[in-house]
Amino acid sequence: MGLSKAYDPHKHEADIYKLWEQGRGFEPKNRGGERSYSIVMPPPNANANLHIGHELTAVLEDIPARYHRMRGDATLLLPGADHAGFETQVVYEKHLAKEGKSRFDFTREELYRQIWNFVAQNRDSFETQLRKMGVSADWSRFAFTLDEKIVKTAYQTFKKMWDEGLIYRGERLVNFCTFHGTAFADIEVAYEEQKGHLWHIRYPLTDGSGEVVVATTRPETMLGDTAVMVHPDDTRYKNAVGKTVKLPLTHREIPVVADQFVDTKFGTGAVKVTPAHDPNDFEVAERHDLPKISIIDYEGKLTHEAGEAYRGLTVKEARAKVAADLKEQGFLVKVEDYTHSVGHCYKCGTVIEPLLKDQWFIDMKPLAEKAIAALKAGEIRFYPEAKKDQLIKYLEGLKDWNISRQIAWGIPIPAFQNLADPDDWIYDERVDEEELVVKGKTYRRDPDVFDTWFSSSSWPYATLDYPDGVDYEKFYPLSLMETGGEILYPWVSRMIMLGLYVTGKVPFESVYIHGYVMAEDGAKMSKSIGNVVDPMPVIDQYGSDALRMGIIAGRVPAVNRGYDHRRVEEARNFANKLWNIARFIEDKIGDHKPAENPQPKTIADHWVLTNLQHLTEAVSADLDNYRFAEAYERLYHGVWDNVADWYIESSKVEPNPDILAYVLQTILKLLHPFAPFVTEAIWQELGWTDGLLITSPWPKVEAGDKQKTKEFEQIKKLVSEIRYFAKEMGLGRPKLLQVNEPLIEQNEPLIKQLAHISSSQNVQSPSGFELVQSGLKVWLEVDEKTLKDYKDKLDREVAELKTQVEQLKKRLSNKSYLAKAPKELVAQSKQQLAETEESLEKLLATR
């Protein structure tokens, strides 16, 4: 049939993907190798379309999967979706709000069914989008975090922890969103710097001997104070410790306690202790056996414990009234402006309230200790390496994990409470029942669901049918976990801990952390700002391969980088260039059947084989070490600069169809992980290729003859020099003079084709402009006037550059400039000096 004049992605991509699926190209079976390679894709939330960050994730996972598949490894790229508990319920509640409804209009079961149907619709959408991205996933193994096997694994893990005493039910302070009505783990709270006030409040000593002035950012919570706290070494309060103070606005007395926790430099050095509404105060209360009084309820309003004057007020209203009452009754000393960090709900922005609540917790210390030991032993490689130390530090300070969530959408916690004995809990998986009767006792199911991170932390092994599945035996531990840095703590750390706890093995061999895809100006993408990039229209405009290559260009692990449409356009042009290379080679081969073992004939043949061997080895090393951007950069220049600009042009003089075909096949294979659609489209159109490119073996290239490769390099240097000086002097098609150089005589047609010279002549007394880069005795025939004009031009340019160098050196030797100028400007001047000196050096070398 033959390749069309231009590559149109829209005419090929859907058909190519269908061809891969029909040809069972995604199946994880060995194709010449004996090893296994596995990636279980981080499941995108099943509540919305995929964004540009998902594109980056998908490409960074698909590239190594395609590479290892071609290496012959049994390669599994397992796709999935996350029910995303709280995240999805929030999205659905917004959907309900548009219809004038809320979650309170439905029973828990009704809401669950509605969200299930909502997710099912979105799941089809994002599967289609992943296919458009070219993800070579085995869809027959698709997993959802609410699949029976995932839920079963979550229950088995919970039961194991229950039996081993790692699960406990306790009234602890939780991070509570009063708008969404659910608790969060510590790492799910979004902290923001916020301007507020510091109120200084007078607490009179009960015995009348004086007072203690405390400083607080939350005067309303003083109604729940159970102590005043000072540092034991603070001499200002040594006589107050052990006494009691009258709590303003109440009829209570509370003790003054000494604790090392107090920062003597904060405020007055004396602080109020509100154990039911501050995590640090909770710990103090445990040490000093203080009561815990809850004055804020789960709707964010003050309770009867705050007193009738404040009962039913919102926190904001109570703060204003308490401050006013303190002032009126003479307890308020002063108010200062104060900026501090305040926790917010990461979805709605509501200020998080630390509230006492009975929840299920996991004792994390034993799990963290094993994870730390594995990390320190180097059982998991991190890209970048610094993330490992960052994770170890996090695990060393890890607190117990609250896994209860007060929402409908999620995996129900399999725990039932005795109605007659609140401390009697049993484990039971019959969560579809509201109440159970066991041994004559009636138990009611805990209405909460698991934190979504609890079930998804088993993702690496639950998706592989742990413990008896064939996939588990073959593909666990995973070869790679690729994900974003924002979930290093909530997900990667927990996968490691639960993987070690449940399977006894680390869940993956390597972790690759990518940075955010920022907006083009470097700002964070935001729907409200309107700078979010939807990958689907980009694919529609440029093709999937262009976005795949453009999105990874220049990226390094864990570094945020702006989306750059110019790199996508460059990649689109690169795909077109590859198509044109294929068209040229297809035309040269015609009906000829390329040999299986092609033999090089020309020095260009030998050179291109050597070049391809080096390129293959370098790209393989890059991909083995997850250097995706570096591998792509090598391929871009290797194909465009070397194959297209040098070898294809050389082949126009003396084509070798066998080598041309071999070169094309090799670059198609090397580029396939990066640009799967265009490479497979070309492969299928060629008359001499068999099967699917996706499952073809990775190339093994034998280098050409060293001497002949060296000779072509000499020709290459000579041609580059001729091109440069012919352009500089305006020579058109100059004549080349040489003195007894057989390499030039033997390759005169090649040099004429590449350098656009009129002819070449062997002379004994050459004149004109000598060319020195190639090491050959060669000159360009140039008349004296042209030569003088060029040298005069060169002298002017040299003089100008010398002046610039002197000015820059003078500027950088000025101590005042170095001290007062912005650092960026100084750095820019130093860079400018280095570049100018380099340009001067090059010009002097041509004189």
N, C-alpha and C positions, 0 to 999 in steps of 0.2 A: 504493500500500500504506500509506504514512504511517508516521511515526515512532512507536515504542512509547512507553509512558508513562515508562520509565526506560531509561537506557543500561546495557546489560550487556556488558562487553568480551568475555566468553567466547562470546557468541553471534555476535560479528562478526569478531574478530581473525584467526582461521585462514582464514575465507572471504575476507576482504579481502586477505590476503597472496596467496592463491591467485589472486584476481582480478587483482592487479598482475602476477603472473607470466604468467598466461594472456593478459593484455592487452599483454605485452611492455613493461611500463612501466619496466623497469630497463635497457633497451637504450640505449647511448650514441649517440643520434642527435640531430641538430639539429631543434628544434621551434620554428622562428621566429627563432632566433639563428644566428650564424655562428661563435661561439667554441667552444672545447673547455674542459672542466674535468675534472680527474682526481685521484682519490685511490686509491692502492694501499694497502689496509688492512694495517697491521702484522700479520703472521700470528700468531695465538695458538698457543701450544704444543699440538701434537696429542696430548697425553698425559693430559688431564683435562678436567673440565667447566669452563665459564666462570665467573668470579667477578664480584663487583660492580665491580671495576676495568675488566673487559672491557665491562661495560654502559656505563660512562662513555665509554670509548674509542669504542665503537660509535655512541653517540648523537652525540658530537662530530664524528664523520666523516659520519654520515647526515644531520645537519641541513644542512651546507653542500651536500651532494650533492643533496638534495631541493630546496633553494633554487635552485641553479644549473640544475637540470633544468627548473624552472618558469620560469626566466629565458630558456629557450630554448636554453641551451648544451648541446652534446653532452657529457653527463655520464657519466663512467665511475667507478664505485665497485667496484674489483676485490677480491674476497675471496681468502683463502688460508689455508694452515696451515704451521706451522714444524715440521720433524722434531725440532728442539730437541736435537740430538745428546746431549750429556752429560746434560742435564736429563731427557730421556725415558728414557735407559738407567737412570738412578737410580730413576725411578718404577717402571720395569718390574722392576728388581732387588728392590725392596720387595715387588712383587707375587709374585716368585719366592720370596722369603724366607718369605712366609705359607704357601707350599706346601712349605717345608722344602728349597728348592733354592737354588742360586746360579748366577751367570754361568759359574763354572768347571766346571759340569756339562755345558756345551755347547760345541761348536766355535763359532768366530766366525760362520760362515755360518748355523748353526742359530739362534744368538742373534739374528742380524740378521732372519731370517725371522719369528721369534716376535714381535719388537718391531714389525715391519711389520704383522702381523695385529692386534696390540694397538692400534696407532695407527689403523688403518682403522676399528676399532669406535668409538673416541673421536671420530674425524672426523665420522661421521654424527651423533653426539650434539651436537657443538658447532655444526654447521650448522643443526640444528633449533633450537638455542637462539638463534642469531643471527637466525633468521627470527622467533622470538617477540619479539625485541627490536625488530623492525620495520626491520631493516637492508635498504636498497634496493640490494643488491649484484647485479651481473650474474653469476649463478652459472655461466653458460656459459663464463666466463673463469677459473673457480677455478684457483688455482695452489698447488702443494705444493712445498716446498723440495727434495724429492727427485725432482720431475718431470724428465724428460729434458732439457727446455730450460734448466732451472735448473742442472742438473749440467753440461750442455754449456757454459753461460756461465762457470761456475766454472772448468772446465778451460781454456777459452780465455783467461781472465784469468790463470790460473796460468802457462800457456804463454807468454803475452806478457811477463809479469814474468820468467819463466825466461830467455827470449831476450834481454831487455833488462838482465839482471844485477841485478834487484831481489830475486830469490829466491836465498837461499843456505842451504847446509846447514852447521850449525856446532854445536860443543859449547859450549853456553852454560848458564848457570844458569837453570833453569825453576822455576816455582812448582808443586810436586808434591804431590798428595794421595796419601798412602801407603795410604789405605783404598780409594779408587776406582781407584787405579793410573793416573792421568792427570795431565798438566800443564795449567796454566791461564795465560791471559794476565794481565798485571799487574792490569788493571782488574776481573778476575773474583775477586780475592782479597778476602775480607771481614775487615777489620781490627777488632780489639776491644781495648779497654783491659783489661789483665790484671795482677793483683797477682803479683809474682814476687820474685826476689832478685837482688842484684848481688854476685857473688863477686870478691874481691880476691885475686889469685894472684901469688906470688913467682916471678919468672923470673931465676935467677942468671946473671950475666955469666960467660961462659966463662973469661975471663982472671982471674977472682977479684976484680975491682976493685969489685964491688958487685952490685946487682940492679935489676931493673925490675919494679915492681908494676903489673900490668894489672887492669882491671875488666871483667867480662863477665857477661852474663845467661845465657850458655850454656856452662858449664864443660866439658860433654862434647865440644864441638867443638874444644877445644884439642888434642885428639889429632890433628887435621888441620891445625894451625897451620903456616904456612910463614914467618912473620915476626912481629915485634913492631913496631908503628908509633907514632911520636910526631910532634908538629908541629915543623917546622924552626925555628920561633922560640921554642920552649919551652926556656928555659935550664936547666931541671931535668935535661934529658936530652942536652944538647949533647955530653957526653963519651961517651955510650953509642952515638950514631949511628955506624954503620959497624962496630960490634963484633957479636959473636954472643952468644946466650944459650942456656942448656941448657933444653930443653923438658921440663917436669916430666912424670913418669910414662912417659917415652920415653927412647930413647937417641940422640935427634936434637939437633942444634944448628941454630938458625935466626937470621937476621940481624935487626938493629934498623935500620929504615928511617925516613926522614923524609918526610912527605907533608902537603900543605896540607889534606887531608880531615879530619884529626883535630880534634876539638873539645876544646880544652885544659881546658874546664870539666866535661867528662864524666869521672866517676870520678877516676882518678889522672892523666888526661891521656895515658896510654899504653894502647893497645888491641892485642889479638891480631888477627892476620890469618889468616882461614880461607877462602881463595878458593873452595873447592869447596862452601861452605855459607852464603855471605853475598854478596848482590849487590854491595854496596859494596866488600867485600874482593876480589871478582872483578875489579873495575875497577882496584883498587890493584895487584893481581897483574899485570895487563896492563901497567901503567905501569912496574913494577919488575922485570918478567920473573921472577916467582916461580912455583914449581911449584904445582899444584893437586892436593890429595890428598883423594879421596872416602872418607869414613869411615862414611857412612850410605847404605844401599842403598834400592831403590825400595819395599821393604816396611817401611821405617822401622826397620831394625835395623843395628847397627854391623858394618862389614866387617872383613876381616883386617888392613886398613891401620891400624885402631885398636889393634891388638895383641891377642894371644890372651886376655888377661885380660878384654877387653871385647867380643870378637867374639860376635855373635849376640844381644846384649842389645838391648832396645828403647831408644829415646832416653830415655825416662823412667827406666828402670832404670840406664842408663849414667850419667845425670846424678847420680843418687844415689851410685853407686859411685865415680865420679871425684871428687866432692866429699869423700867419706869418705876416699879414698886420699890426696888432697891434704892433708887435715887430719892424717892419720896420719903422712905423710912430712914434715910441717912446711912445706908450700908455701902453705897457706891462711892468709892474713893476717886476713881478717874477711869476714862476710856481712851485707849490708844489705837491708832491705826495699826493693823498687823496683817501681813501676808503669810499665808500658810497653805499646806497641801491638804486638799479635801477630797475624799473618795466619792466617786459618782457611779451610778449604773452605766455600764458601757453602751447600753442600747438607748435609754431614754434620757439620761443625764440627771435623773433624780439623785439628790444627795443620799448616799448610803447611810443607813442608821445601824449602828452596832446594837443588836437586840438579843436578849436571852431567848433561846429556843431549844427544845428537845430535838436533836438531830442524830443521824447516824454518822459516826466518824470512823476513819481508819487510822490506826496507830502507825505512823509512817516511818518511825525511826528504824525498825528492823529492815524494812524494804529499802530505805535510803542507804543504809550501811552496806548492803550487798551491791547496790548500784555504784556507789562510790568506789568500792573495791574493784569492781569490773572495769570502771573507767580508768582508774589509776594503773591497772594492769595492762591497759592498752587494748582491751578486747574489742573496742569500737573505734574506728578511725573517723575523725571529724574534718569536714571541709567547710570553713577554715578550722585549723587546729585549735585556735583560741576558744572556740565554743565549748570544747571539752572542759577546760579549766573553769569557764563561766558556769557550766552546768554543775560541776563538782561543788563550787562555792554555794550555789543555790541549794543543792541537796544537803549540804552541811548545816544549813539553817532552816531546814524544812519543818513546817508545823503539821499537825494532824489535819487530815483532809475531810472536810464536811461533804458527804456525797448525797445528801438529801436535797431535793428540789420540790418546791410547792407549785407544780404545774401539772397539766393533764397529759401533755405530749412527751412521752418517754417510756422507759422500761419501769414498770411498777416494782417497788422494793418488796421482796418476798418475805415480809415480816408482819406478824399479827400480834396484837396486844390483848391480853386478858381483860375483859370488861370489868371483872371483879377485883383484879389485882394489876394496877398500872405498871408495876415493875416486872410482870411476867410476860415475856416476849417469846414467840416461837418462830422458827424458820419454816416456811411452807410456800411452795411454788404455785399453789392454786390461787393466783392473783386475780383471776376473773371472778372470784367470789368475794363479796363484801364482808361476810362473816363466816366463821367456821366453828363447828363444835368438835372439840378434841378432848377425849376422856371426860366428857361431861362438862367441860368448861367452854364458854363462848368467847371466841377471839375475833377482833375486828382488824381488818387490813389497814396498815399504814397507808394513808392516801398519797404519800409522796412518791416521786419517781427518782431514779438514779440521775446524778449529774451525768450529762452525756459523755464527759471525758472518762467516766468509769468504764462504760462499755466499749468506747472506742480505743481505750488503752490496751485492749486485747486484740486489736485489729490485725497485727502481724501474724498471729497464730490461729485466731478464731476463723479467719477467712480461709485458712488452709486446712480446715477440718481437724484441728487438734482434738484429741491426742492420737487418733488412729488413722487419720487420713493419709492417702498416698501422697497428696500434695505437701502435707506437713513433713513427711519423711524426706521428700525430695527437695523442697524449697525453703525449709526453715533451718537456720536463721536466714532472713532476707539478705540479699546482697547489698541493697541500698535502700535507705529511707531518705527521700528528697522532700523537703518541706520548707516553710517560711520561718524566719527567726522569731516571729511573734508567738509561735506555739512551741518553742523550745522547752519552756517550763511546763505549760499545761498539758502537753501531749507527749513530746519526745521523752521527757524525764519519766513520765508515768508508764509509757510503753516499756522503757528499760526496766523499771522497778517491777511491774507486773509480769513482764516476760521472764525475768529471772525467778520471780516468786512462783509462777505457775509451771514453767517449762524447765527451769534450771539452766537456761541458756540465755545469752543476750539475744534480743529479737532481730538484730540486724548487724551486719559487719561494718557498714559505713553509713554516715549521716552527712548529707549535703544540704547546707542551709543557703537559700537564696535571699536576696534583698528584695525590698519593695520595688514595684514598677511605679515610679512617680510620674507626675504630669510633666509635660515637656519643659516647663520652667523650673522643675525641681520640687514643686509644691506637692503635697499629698493629694491624691485624687479624691474628689468628694462630689456626690450627686448634687448637693446644694450649691456648690460652686459651678458645677457644669463642666468639669474638666475630666470626667471619667471617659476612658477609651473602651468602647465595645469592640471586641475582636472580630465579631461576625461581619460588620460592614467593611473592615479592613481586609478581611479575607475575600469578600466579594469584589473589592476594588483591585487588590494586588495579587490575590492567590494565596493559598495556605502556606506554600513553601517560602514565599517572600516574608510573611509575618514570622514564620518559624526562625528563619535565619536572621531577620532584622531584630527580633526580640532578644536573641542571645548575644548579638554582636557587642563586644566590648565589656561584657558582664563578668564580674568576679564574685565568688561566694560572699554572702552576707553583706553586700554593699548595695545600698539603694541607688537606683539609677533612673533617670527620666526616660520616658518613652520618646523615641526619636523616629519620626516618620521618614526622615531622610535615609536611615539605615534600612528601612523596609523597602524604600524605592531602589536603593543600591542592590538589595537582595533580589528584587524583581528583575532588575537589569542583568544581574548575574545569572538568574534562571534563563533569561532570554539568550544570554551569551552561550550558555551550555547547549541550548537548543540549536543555535547556529553552528556551533562546533560539530554537533551530531549531524546536522544537515550536510555540512561540508564533507565529513568523513563518509557518510552514506553515499554521497554522490561519487566520491573517488573509488569506492569499493564496487558500486554497481551490482552486477550479478556474481561477482567473485565471491567464493566461499573462503573466508579467512582461515588460515592454518591454525591448528590448535597450539602449535609451538612456533610462534612467529620468530623469524630471524632478522636481526638488524643488518641493514646494508650501508646506510650513510652514517656520517658522524652525528647527524641530528638524531637518527634513530638511537644510537648508543647513548647520546646525551639525555634524551627524554626518558629512556629506561632507567638510567642512573638516578635521574631527578625523581621519577615516580617511586623508585625504591626508597629513597630518602624521605619522600613525602609520606608514603605509606607507614614507614616506621615511626615517623614523628607524630602523625595523626593517631596511630595506634597507641603510642605512649601517652598522648594527651587524653584520649578517651579512657584508657585504663586508670588514669588518675583524675578523671572528671574535670579536665580542663577544656570545657566545651567551647568557650570563646576563642581560645588559642587554636584549637583544632580547626574551627571554622575559618579563622583568619589565614591559617596556612593553606587551607583548601582554596579559599577565594583567590589568593595570589598565585598559588601553584597552578591553578587551572587557567585563570585569566592571563597572568603575566607569562608563565612558562609554556603552557600547552597552546593557548590561543595565539599569543603575540609572537612566540618564537617557533614552536614546533609546527603548528599549522602553516605559518608563513613559509617555513623551510620546506614543508612537504609540497608546496606549489611548484617547487623546482624539480624534485625527484620523489614522488610519492611512493610509499611502501604500504600498500593496502593492508597487509597483515599486521604491521605495527600500528597503523592508524586505528584499526579495529580494536587491537589490544589496549591501546591508550584510552580509547573511548570507554571500553568496558571497565577499565580500571578506575577512571575518574567517576563513572556512574556509581560504582560500588562504594568508593570512598565518600561520595557526597550523599548517598542514599539516606543515612541516618538523619541528615540535616534537611534535605529536600526530597522527601520520599515520593511525592507525586510526579514531579517533572522527570526524575530519574527513572521511575518505573514506566512512565508514559513513553519515554525514549526507548527503553529496553524492549517494550512490547511492540514498538513499531519497526525495530530493526529486523532485517531479514535473516540474520544469522544467530540470534540469541534464543535460548530455550528457557522455559519455565518462568518463574517469578524472580525478579531481582531481589525482593525482600528476603527470600530464602537462599539466595546465591551465596557461595563462599566468599569470605573477605579476601581481598587480593594478596597474593604473595608475588612480589616483583623481583626478578633477577636483574641486577645492574648490568649496564653495558660495559664495553671495554674501557678501561681507565684512560688509556692514551687517547682514544678517539673522543671520549667525553671531554678530556682536557683540550683537545684541538677545537671542539665546538665552542668551549668556553672562551678560547682565544678569539675565535671568529665573532662571538657575541660581544666581547669587549671592544673589538675593532669596529663593529657595526655601530655600537652605541656611541663611540667616539666620533665616527664619521657623521652620524646623524646630528650630533650636538653641534659640531663646528661648522657643518654645512649650513645649518640653520642660523648660527650666530653670524656667519660671514655672508649669508645670502647667496650661496653658491649654486643652488639649483641641483643639477646632477653632475657633480665634480668627477674628475678623473683621479684614479688612485695610482700612485707610483710606489713600487716596491723593489727591493734589492735582494734578488736570489731567495725568495720566500716560496718554496714549493707548496706550502699550505694554502697560500692565496691562489697560486696557479691552479691547484687541484680543485679549488672551491670557488672559482670566479663566478659561475652562474649563481651560486648561493649568495655570495656577497652582493652581487648586482641586484638580486631580488630583495634582499633585506635592507641594504644601505642606499639603494637607489643611486648608484654611481653609473657613469656613462661607460667606463671601461677600466681595465687594469693593465699596467705596463711594467715590465721588468726593466729597470734602468740602472746604470752604474754610478751616475752622478745626479742624484735627485735634487730637486729644489722645491720650494713651496713651504707648506706647513707640516711639520713633523708630528705624527701621532705616536704616543708613547704607552698608552694604557695596556695594549695587548702583548707587549714585549717583542713585537715584530718590527722589522725595518721597513716602515711605510710612511708615505707623505701624501698629503692632498695637494694636487696641482693648483696653485693659487698665484695670481699675478701680483707683482710688487705693490701696486696701489691698493689692492684689496687687503693684502697682508698688512700694509702700513696703517690703513684705516682701522683695521681690527685691533692692531696693537695700540694705536692711539686711544681707541675706545676702552680697551682693557686698562690702560694707564689711568684714564679718567675714573673708571670704576674702582680701581685699586686706591687711588688717592682719596676718593669719596669714602670708602670703607675705612681707610686709615684714620680719617678725620672723625668718623663716627666712633671708632674704637677709642681714640684719645679723649673724646668728650665723655663717653661712658665711664672710662677709667677715672677721669677727673671727678665725675659725679660720685662715684662709689668710694673715692678716697676722701670725700668731704665728710668729716665726723658729724657735722651738724645735720647733714642730709640723712645719714644713717640713723641718727638719734631721733629725729623729728618726723621723717617721712613714714607713712603707713608701711607695715611689713610687706604687704602685698606689692606695693610699688617698688620697694627695694628688691624684692625677689624678681619682679618683672625686669628691672634694670639689669640684674645679674644674668638673667636668661638671655636678654637682648645682647649683652656683651659676648656671651659664649657663642651665640648664633652668628653674630657679625664677625667675630674672629675666625670662625669656621668657614664662612663665606670668603673671607679674605685669603685664607690659606688655600682654598680651592682655586681661586683666581690666580694667585701667585704661581701655583703649580702648572697653569696652562700657558704662562708667558714664555 
